[in-house]
């Protein structure tokens, strides 16, 4: 006869809070910090939308790893959480000491973003102190990128890392972002692998990074000119074009670590 391991006291506490959503929302101010991550995850899986939205507004940590929880097929629930991240927190709920501290890290990766989700980036002051912005795998190709530009403008004095790998951005979208990126003077790492950029736009980007002296790691996609009509990569053209881009960069500053990669390698 096998014995089932009894649930922990923390598990029992979370179960009680999930059974009484109103009690859970009213108790967040006194909730021990160690209960927040597990309770948020269980609320997500249980589709307790109002509890999740209240928890986002009361989140006590500088990092809200929303992307790590993007495993549920309930897109409406996820949208409710993302909408709350992007809204101004003006409700009557008043969390304890550090609960309205601006986020330092926002990691939303590999999920489908809407234009309204992206629009919220430009109006949420909680995002205006970010040090790390990770949007890997979020397809931006068909979206108006202006809200991301506005966010980057507000992060000029704080942003340290930017990951836009696999966003499938076009030349015209990068053109919108370049002025804002050129003023992010604290940035140490940028990753733009697996986007659709041509030689002219990559030349322009690198010329505008003259003041980014703290950049330690730079990751760029192979220019579109390196591929033939069938999408096959020409190693010879890759070497030729990347050498030209490195020369352009070295004319304005000394890169520490720069790499170019094709979509095949990413």
C-alpha atoms as a printed R data frame, in Angstrom:
    type eleno elety resid chain resno       x      y       z
1   ATOM     1    CA   UNK     A     1   0.000  0.000   0.000
2   ATOM     2    CA   UNK     A     2   1.532  3.301  -1.069
3   ATOM     3    CA   UNK     A     3   1.322  6.400   1.060
4   ATOM     4    CA   UNK     A     4   0.579  9.735  -0.618
5   ATOM     5    CA   UNK     A     5   2.792 12.598   0.458
6   ATOM     6    CA   UNK     A     6   0.630 15.184   2.236
7   ATOM     7    CA   UNK     A     7   0.556 18.679   0.738
8   ATOM     8    CA   UNK     A     8   2.780 21.323   2.283
9   ATOM     9    CA   UNK     A     9   1.349 24.170   4.322
10  ATOM    10    CA   UNK     A    10   2.178 26.576   1.499
11  ATOM    11    CA   UNK     A    11   0.293 24.377  -0.967
12  ATOM    12    CA   UNK     A    12  -2.718 24.272   1.343
13  ATOM    13    CA   UNK     A    13  -2.562 28.065   1.727
14  ATOM    14    CA   UNK     A    14  -2.499 28.556  -2.048
15  ATOM    15    CA   UNK     A    15  -5.408 26.180  -2.535
16  ATOM    16    CA   UNK     A    16  -7.449 28.072   0.064
17  ATOM    17    CA   UNK     A    17  -6.734 31.399  -1.630
18  ATOM    18    CA   UNK     A    18  -7.680 30.051  -5.054
19  ATOM    19    CA   UNK     A    19 -10.983 28.767  -3.682
20  ATOM    20    CA   UNK     A    20 -11.815 32.254  -2.420
21  ATOM    21    CA   UNK     A    21 -10.617 34.712  -5.067
22  ATOM    22    CA   UNK     A    22 -12.041 37.741  -3.256
23  ATOM    23    CA   UNK     A    23 -10.137 36.809  -0.100
24  ATOM    24    CA   UNK     A    24  -6.963 36.271  -2.126
25  ATOM    25    CA   UNK     A    25  -7.170 39.705  -3.769
26  ATOM    26    CA   UNK     A    26  -7.825 41.438  -0.457
27  ATOM    27    CA   UNK     A    27  -4.937 39.592   1.218
28  ATOM    28    CA   UNK     A    28  -2.172 40.387  -1.267
29  ATOM    29    CA   UNK     A    29  -0.778 43.188   0.873
30  ATOM    30    CA   UNK     A    30  -0.059 40.716   3.682
31  ATOM    31    CA   UNK     A    31   0.858 37.750   1.477
32  ATOM    32    CA   UNK     A    32   4.388 36.397   2.126
33  ATOM    33    CA   UNK     A    33   6.676 37.133  -0.802
34  ATOM    34    CA   UNK     A    34   7.569 33.479  -1.275
35  ATOM    35    CA   UNK     A    35   3.928 32.664  -2.095
36  ATOM    36    CA   UNK     A    36   3.653 35.126  -4.990
37  ATOM    37    CA   UNK     A    37   5.338 33.155  -7.851
38  ATOM    38    CA   UNK     A    38   3.643 29.810  -7.159
39  ATOM    39    CA   UNK     A    39   0.241 31.406  -6.522
40  ATOM    40    CA   UNK     A    40   0.492 33.420  -9.748
41  ATOM    41    CA   UNK     A    41   1.376 30.291 -11.730
42  ATOM    42    CA   UNK     A    42  -1.518 28.301 -10.257
43  ATOM    43    CA   UNK     A    43  -3.896 31.209 -10.856
44  ATOM    44    CA   UNK     A    44  -2.785 31.233 -14.501
45  ATOM    45    CA   UNK     A    45  -3.389 27.531 -14.975
46  ATOM    46    CA   UNK     A    46  -6.718 27.799 -13.161
47  ATOM    47    CA   UNK     A    47  -7.756 30.823 -15.271
48  ATOM    48    CA   UNK     A    48  -8.360 33.064 -12.260
49  ATOM    49    CA   UNK     A    49  -8.173 36.174 -14.444
50  ATOM    50    CA   UNK     A    50  -9.106 38.840 -11.899
51  ATOM    51    CA   UNK     A    51  -6.694 37.444  -9.321
52  ATOM    52    CA   UNK     A    52  -3.868 37.448 -11.869
53  ATOM    53    CA   UNK     A    53  -4.549 41.036 -12.915
54  ATOM    54    CA   UNK     A    54  -4.512 42.143  -9.270
55  ATOM    55    CA   UNK     A    55  -1.299 40.200  -8.655
56  ATOM    56    CA   UNK     A    56   0.415 41.884 -11.618
57  ATOM    57    CA   UNK     A    57  -0.485 45.296 -10.183
58  ATOM    58    CA   UNK     A    58   0.874 44.183  -6.803
59  ATOM    59    CA   UNK     A    59   3.923 42.274  -8.075
60  ATOM    60    CA   UNK     A    60   6.647 42.681  -5.401
61  ATOM    61    CA   UNK     A    61   9.692 41.808  -7.503
62  ATOM    62    CA   UNK     A    62  11.594 43.886 -10.088
63  ATOM    63    CA   UNK     A    63  11.281 41.094 -12.679
64  ATOM    64    CA   UNK     A    64   7.968 39.809 -14.028
65  ATOM    65    CA   UNK     A    65   8.865 36.745 -16.191
66  ATOM    66    CA   UNK     A    66   5.614 36.564 -18.146
67  ATOM    67    CA   UNK     A    67   7.252 34.765 -21.046
68  ATOM    68    CA   UNK     A    68   8.126 31.771 -18.872
69  ATOM    69    CA   UNK     A    69   4.419 31.154 -18.285
70  ATOM    70    CA   UNK     A    70   3.320 31.284 -21.931
71  ATOM    71    CA   UNK     A    71   2.445 27.592 -22.057
72  ATOM    72    CA   UNK     A    72  -1.341 27.731 -21.706
73  ATOM    73    CA   UNK     A    73  -3.573 27.768 -24.794
74  ATOM    74    CA   UNK     A    74  -5.982 30.199 -23.106
75  ATOM    75    CA   UNK     A    75  -5.059 33.337 -25.036
76  ATOM    76    CA   UNK     A    76  -7.773 35.443 -23.412
77  ATOM    77    CA   UNK     A    77  -6.282 34.799 -19.982
78  ATOM    78    CA   UNK     A    78  -2.817 35.684 -21.220
79  ATOM    79    CA   UNK     A    79  -4.090 38.852 -22.875
80  ATOM    80    CA   UNK     A    80  -5.656 39.929 -19.576
81  ATOM    81    CA   UNK     A    81  -2.283 39.574 -17.861
82  ATOM    82    CA   UNK     A    82  -0.414 41.444 -20.605
83  ATOM    83    CA   UNK     A    83  -2.992 44.200 -20.677
84  ATOM    84    CA   UNK     A    84  -2.459 44.681 -16.950
85  ATOM    85    CA   UNK     A    85   1.313 44.882 -17.444
86  ATOM    86    CA   UNK     A    86   0.801 47.621 -19.995
87  ATOM    87    CA   UNK     A    87  -1.797 49.675 -18.159
88  ATOM    88    CA   UNK     A    88  -1.184 52.508 -15.745
89  ATOM    89    CA   UNK     A    89  -1.739 51.127 -12.283
90  ATOM    90    CA   UNK     A    90  -4.418 53.541 -11.106
91  ATOM    91    CA   UNK     A    91  -6.748 51.267  -9.205
92  ATOM    92    CA   UNK     A    92  -7.477 51.748  -5.517
93  ATOM    93    CA   UNK     A    93  -5.378 48.797  -4.438
94  ATOM    94    CA   UNK     A    94  -2.325 50.104  -2.523
95  ATOM    95    CA   UNK     A    95   0.448 47.510  -2.166
96  ATOM    96    CA   UNK     A    96   3.224 47.479   0.500
97  ATOM    97    CA   UNK     A    97   6.581 49.432   0.319
98  ATOM    98    CA   UNK     A    98   8.190 47.999  -2.889
99  ATOM    99    CA   UNK     A    99   5.109 46.794  -4.801
100 ATOM   100    CA   UNK     A   100   4.995 49.725  -7.212
101 ATOM   101    CA   UNK     A   101   8.692 49.627  -7.874
102 ATOM   102    CA   UNK     A   102   9.300 49.935 -11.634
103 ATOM   103    CA   UNK     A   103  10.189 46.735 -13.435
104 ATOM   104    CA   UNK     A   104  13.863 46.196 -14.241
105 ATOM   105    CA   UNK     A   105  13.374 43.163 -16.501
106 ATOM   106    CA   UNK     A   106  10.595 42.361 -18.937
107 ATOM   107    CA   UNK     A   107  10.830 38.962 -20.610
108 ATOM   108    CA   UNK     A   108   8.002 38.162 -23.025
109 ATOM   109    CA   UNK     A   109   9.175 35.557 -25.508
110 ATOM   110    CA   UNK     A   110   7.792 33.329 -28.253
111 ATOM   111    CA   UNK     A   111   4.125 34.236 -28.229
112 ATOM   112    CA   UNK     A   112   1.767 36.087 -30.546
113 ATOM   113    CA   UNK     A   113   1.516 39.773 -29.697
114 ATOM   114    CA   UNK     A   114  -1.280 42.059 -30.843
115 ATOM   115    CA   UNK     A   115  -1.010 45.706 -31.839
116 ATOM   116    CA   UNK     A   116  -2.864 46.700 -28.664
117 ATOM   117    CA   UNK     A   117  -0.338 44.754 -26.577
118 ATOM   118    CA   UNK     A   118   2.513 46.594 -28.285
119 ATOM   119    CA   UNK     A   119   0.721 49.938 -27.978
120 ATOM   120    CA   UNK     A   120   0.623 49.498 -24.204
121 ATOM   121    CA   UNK     A   121   4.447 49.542 -24.083
122 ATOM   122    CA   UNK     A   122   4.540 53.263 -24.800
123 ATOM   123    CA   UNK     A   123   2.160 54.307 -22.019
124 ATOM   124    CA   UNK     A   124   3.155 52.185 -19.022
125 ATOM   125    CA   UNK     A   125   5.456 54.127 -16.732
126 ATOM   126    CA   UNK     A   126   6.299 50.904 -14.878
127 ATOM   127    CA   UNK     A   127   8.303 49.922 -17.946
128 ATOM   128    CA   UNK     A   128  10.238 53.169 -18.217
129 ATOM   129    CA   UNK     A   129  13.061 52.011 -15.901
130 ATOM   130    CA   UNK     A   130  13.760 48.688 -17.620
131 ATOM   131    CA   UNK     A   131  17.343 47.461 -17.690
132 ATOM   132    CA   UNK     A   132  16.632 44.318 -19.683
133 ATOM   133    CA   UNK     A   133  14.072 43.877 -22.471
134 ATOM   134    CA   UNK     A   134  13.698 40.393 -23.939
135 ATOM   135    CA   UNK     A   135  11.241 39.931 -26.824
136 ATOM   136    CA   UNK     A   136  12.805 36.900 -28.515
137 ATOM   137    CA   UNK     A   137  10.562 35.147 -30.991
138 ATOM   138    CA   UNK     A   138   7.748 37.696 -30.885
139 ATOM   139    CA   UNK     A   139   6.787 38.304 -34.515
140 ATOM   140    CA   UNK     A   140   6.679 42.051 -35.180
141 ATOM   141    CA   UNK     A   141   6.670 42.023 -38.991
142 ATOM   142    CA   UNK     A   142   3.065 43.156 -39.501
143 ATOM   143    CA   UNK     A   143   2.871 45.559 -36.553
144 ATOM   144    CA   UNK     A   144   3.399 49.301 -36.202
145 ATOM   145    CA   UNK     A   145   6.705 49.427 -34.334
146 ATOM   146    CA   UNK     A   146   6.300 53.019 -33.104
147 ATOM   147    CA   UNK     A   147   5.305 52.066 -29.504
148 ATOM   148    CA   UNK     A   148   8.544 50.092 -29.157
149 ATOM   149    CA   UNK     A   149  10.434 53.148 -30.386
150 ATOM   150    CA   UNK     A   150   8.744 55.283 -27.716
151 ATOM   151    CA   UNK     A   151   9.638 52.728 -25.045
152 ATOM   152    CA   UNK     A   152  13.285 52.687 -26.138
153 ATOM   153    CA   UNK     A   153  13.348 56.484 -26.033
154 ATOM   154    CA   UNK     A   154  12.251 56.297 -22.399
155 ATOM   155    CA   UNK     A   155  14.931 53.692 -21.663
156 ATOM   156    CA   UNK     A   156  17.831 55.747 -23.020
157 ATOM   157    CA   UNK     A   157  19.428 56.073 -19.565
158 ATOM   158    CA   UNK     A   158  18.652 52.604 -18.164
159 ATOM   159    CA   UNK     A   159  18.566 49.872 -20.832
160 ATOM   160    CA   UNK     A   160  21.480 47.422 -20.581
161 ATOM   161    CA   UNK     A   161  20.355 44.545 -22.796
162 ATOM   162    CA   UNK     A   162  17.959 44.234 -25.717
163 ATOM   163    CA   UNK     A   163  16.996 40.921 -27.314
164 ATOM   164    CA   UNK     A   164  14.921 41.154 -30.501
165 ATOM   165    CA   UNK     A   165  16.133 37.875 -31.911
166 ATOM   166    CA   UNK     A   166  13.700 36.140 -34.270
167 ATOM   167    CA   UNK     A   167  11.197 39.026 -34.436
168 ATOM   168    CA   UNK     A   168  11.308 38.981 -38.274
169 ATOM   169    CA   UNK     A   169  11.516 42.743 -38.494
170 ATOM   170    CA   UNK     A   170  11.971 44.500 -41.811
171 ATOM   171    CA   UNK     A   171  14.234 47.348 -42.937
172 ATOM   172    CA   UNK     A   172  11.474 49.916 -42.505
173 ATOM   173    CA   UNK     A   173  10.861 48.822 -38.921
174 ATOM   174    CA   UNK     A   174  14.532 49.001 -37.975
175 ATOM   175    CA   UNK     A   175  14.657 52.474 -39.543
176 ATOM   176    CA   UNK     A   176  12.035 53.564 -37.005
177 ATOM   177    CA   UNK     A   177  14.049 52.134 -34.088
178 ATOM   178    CA   UNK     A   178  17.551 53.343 -35.003
179 ATOM   179    CA   UNK     A   179  17.257 56.902 -33.592
180 ATOM   180    CA   UNK     A   180  16.043 55.581 -30.249
181 ATOM   181    CA   UNK     A   181  18.642 52.795 -30.140
182 ATOM   182    CA   UNK     A   182  21.440 55.254 -30.845
183 ATOM   183    CA   UNK     A   183  20.682 57.036 -27.541
184 ATOM   184    CA   UNK     A   184  20.675 53.939 -25.300
185 ATOM   185    CA   UNK     A   185  24.081 54.809 -23.893
186 ATOM   186    CA   UNK     A   186  24.078 52.158 -21.115
187 ATOM   187    CA   UNK     A   187  23.390 49.193 -23.383
188 ATOM   188    CA   UNK     A   188  25.882 46.338 -23.076
189 ATOM   189    CA   UNK     A   189  24.290 43.686 -25.286
190 ATOM   190    CA   UNK     A   190  21.998 43.723 -28.295
191 ATOM   191    CA   UNK     A   191  20.778 40.749 -30.278
192 ATOM   192    CA   UNK     A   192  19.077 41.210 -33.639
193 ATOM   193    CA   UNK     A   193  19.678 37.759 -35.094
194 ATOM   194    CA   UNK     A   194  17.083 36.310 -37.470
195 ATOM   195    CA   UNK     A   195  15.553 39.548 -38.718
196 ATOM   196    CA   UNK     A   196  15.216 40.582 -42.361
197 ATOM   197    CA   UNK     A   197  17.709 43.434 -42.789
198 ATOM   198    CA   UNK     A   198  19.546 44.526 -45.929
199 ATOM   199    CA   UNK     A   199  23.066 45.911 -46.218
200 ATOM   200    CA   UNK     A   200  21.978 49.587 -46.459
201 ATOM   201    CA   UNK     A   201  19.972 49.436 -43.220
202 ATOM   202    CA   UNK     A   202  22.721 47.541 -41.366
203 ATOM   203    CA   UNK     A   203  25.244 50.140 -42.519
204 ATOM   204    CA   UNK     A   204  22.973 52.878 -41.196
205 ATOM   205    CA   UNK     A   205  22.469 51.074 -37.888
206 ATOM   206    CA   UNK     A   206  26.185 50.603 -37.235
207 ATOM   207    CA   UNK     A   207  26.983 54.200 -38.137
208 ATOM   208    CA   UNK     A   208  24.467 55.316 -35.503
209 ATOM   209    CA   UNK     A   209  26.098 53.291 -32.702
210 ATOM   210    CA   UNK     A   210  29.130 55.548 -32.329
211 ATOM   211    CA   UNK     A   211  28.112 56.593 -28.793
212 ATOM   212    CA   UNK     A   212  27.336 53.082 -27.556
213 ATOM   213    CA   UNK     A   213  30.748 52.510 -26.019
214 ATOM   214    CA   UNK     A   214  29.507 50.097 -23.367
215 ATOM   215    CA   UNK     A   215  28.399 47.495 -25.929
216 ATOM   216    CA   UNK     A   216  30.187 44.228 -25.129
217 ATOM   217    CA   UNK     A   217  28.147 41.846 -27.281
218 ATOM   218    CA   UNK     A   218  26.596 42.670 -30.651
219 ATOM   219    CA   UNK     A   219  24.632 40.102 -32.637
220 ATOM   220    CA   UNK     A   220  23.313 40.929 -36.101
221 ATOM   221    CA   UNK     A   221  21.647 38.917 -38.880
222 ATOM   222    CA   UNK     A   222  23.413 38.101 -42.101
223 ATOM   223    CA   UNK     A   223  22.361 40.734 -44.669
224 ATOM   224    CA   UNK     A   224  19.644 39.755 -47.121
225 ATOM   225    CA   UNK     A   225  22.159 40.209 -49.941
226 ATOM   226    CA   UNK     A   226  23.925 37.042 -48.727
227 ATOM   227    CA   UNK     A   227  21.046 34.840 -49.912
228 ATOM   228    CA   UNK     A   228  20.081 33.770 -53.434
229 ATOM   229    CA   UNK     A   229  16.550 33.635 -54.856
230 ATOM   230    CA   UNK     A   230  16.004 30.213 -53.300
231 ATOM   231    CA   UNK     A   231  17.028 31.412 -49.851
232 ATOM   232    CA   UNK     A   232  20.372 29.610 -49.847
233 ATOM   233    CA   UNK     A   233  23.239 31.355 -48.071
234 ATOM   234    CA   UNK     A   234  26.391 32.261 -49.986
235 ATOM   235    CA   UNK     A   235  29.370 31.903 -47.667
236 ATOM   236    CA   UNK     A   236  31.482 34.028 -49.983
237 ATOM   237    CA   UNK     A   237  28.993 36.903 -49.924
238 ATOM   238    CA   UNK     A   238  28.567 36.540 -46.158
239 ATOM   239    CA   UNK     A   239  32.306 36.985 -45.597
240 ATOM   240    CA   UNK     A   240  32.427 39.918 -48.015
241 ATOM   241    CA   UNK     A   241  29.459 41.835 -46.601
242 ATOM   242    CA   UNK     A   242  30.269 41.193 -42.958
243 ATOM   243    CA   UNK     A   243  33.832 42.389 -43.450
244 ATOM   244    CA   UNK     A   244  32.466 45.620 -44.908
245 ATOM   245    CA   UNK     A   245  30.098 46.066 -41.948
246 ATOM   246    CA   UNK     A   246  32.883 45.477 -39.430
247 ATOM   247    CA   UNK     A   247  35.029 48.082 -41.210
248 ATOM   248    CA   UNK     A   248  32.144 50.582 -41.001
249 ATOM   249    CA   UNK     A   249  31.790 49.909 -37.295
250 ATOM   250    CA   UNK     A   250  35.509 50.210 -36.585
251 ATOM   251    CA   UNK     A   251  35.485 53.625 -38.222
252 ATOM   252    CA   UNK     A   252  33.196 54.942 -35.477
253 ATOM   253    CA   UNK     A   253  34.220 52.838 -32.443
254 ATOM   254    CA   UNK     A   254  36.066 49.665 -31.461
255 ATOM   255    CA   UNK     A   255  33.698 46.668 -31.117
256 ATOM   256    CA   UNK     A   256  34.427 44.158 -28.346
257 ATOM   257    CA   UNK     A   257  32.420 41.190 -29.649
258 ATOM   258    CA   UNK     A   258  30.429 41.291 -32.879
259 ATOM   259    CA   UNK     A   259  28.888 38.415 -34.801
260 ATOM   260    CA   UNK     A   260  26.663 37.855 -37.801
261 ATOM   261    CA   UNK     A   261  24.499 34.764 -38.216
262 ATOM   262    CA   UNK     A   262  22.197 33.374 -40.871
263 ATOM   263    CA   UNK     A   263  18.668 32.195 -40.148
264 ATOM   264    CA   UNK     A   264  19.890 28.634 -40.590
265 ATOM   265    CA   UNK     A   265  22.314 28.945 -37.695
266 ATOM   266    CA   UNK     A   266  20.044 30.750 -35.221
